[in-house]
Amino acid sequence: MNVKSYNAPIADTVAAIISEKGLKKSAVAQRIGVTAQQFSDMLNGRRIIKACDVPKIVEALSVTPNDLFGIK
């Protein structure tokens, strides 16, 4: 399994939430404590989204973990 397919379920949802909320990816990156490039790498499958990144992303986007994983 490559990084892109590993990240896809979360990365696709994060990108959709960012778009829906009209946020800037660079602002979200700053909120989670990574550079804009590192965040872009996460969303584009060049860097693994680690378990320790998930709570930061959830808080930055003001969503629940269920929202992030697409669980209703």
C-alpha positions in Angstrom: 0.0 0.0 0.0 1.4 3.4 -0.9 1.1 6.6 1.1 -1.6 8.1 -1.2 -3.9 5.1 -0.8 -3.2 5.0 2.9 -4.1 8.7 3.4 -7.0 8.8 0.8 -10.0 8.2 3.2 -8.9 11.0 5.5 -7.2 13.3 3.0 -10.2 13.3 0.6 -12.6 14.2 3.5 -10.3 16.9 4.9 -10.1 18.5 1.5 -13.9 18.4 1.1 -14.4 19.9 4.6 -11.9 22.7 3.9 -13.7 23.5 0.6 -17.1 23.4 2.2 -16.0 25.7 5.0 -14.2 28.1 2.7 -10.9 27.7 4.6 -7.4 28.2 3.3 -5.2 25.1 3.5 -2.3 27.2 4.7 -4.5 28.4 7.7 -5.4 24.9 8.6 -1.8 23.8 8.3 -0.8 26.6 10.8 -3.6 25.5 13.2 -2.3 21.9 13.2 1.4 23.0 13.6 2.8 22.0 10.3 4.0 24.0 7.3 1.7 24.6 4.3 4.0 22.3 2.3 3.8 19.5 4.9 0.0 19.7 5.0 -0.1 19.7 1.2 2.1 16.6 1.2 -0.4 14.9 3.6 -3.3 15.7 1.4 -1.5 14.6 -1.8 -0.1 11.4 -0.5 3.5 12.3 -0.1 3.5 12.2 3.7 1.6 9.9 6.0 -1.2 11.3 8.1 -0.3 9.9 11.5 -2.7 9.0 14.3 -1.3 11.9 16.3 -2.2 14.3 13.5 -5.9 13.4 13.6 -6.9 15.2 16.8 -5.1 18.3 15.6 -6.9 18.2 12.3 -10.3 17.5 14.0 -9.8 20.5 16.2 -8.6 22.8 13.4 -11.6 22.0 11.3 -14.1 22.0 14.2 -15.4 18.6 13.3 -15.7 15.2 15.0 -13.5 12.2 14.4 -16.5 10.5 12.9 -16.9 13.4 10.4 -13.2 13.0 9.5 -13.5 9.3 8.8 -16.9 9.7 7.1 -18.8 7.8 9.7 -22.5 8.8 10.2 
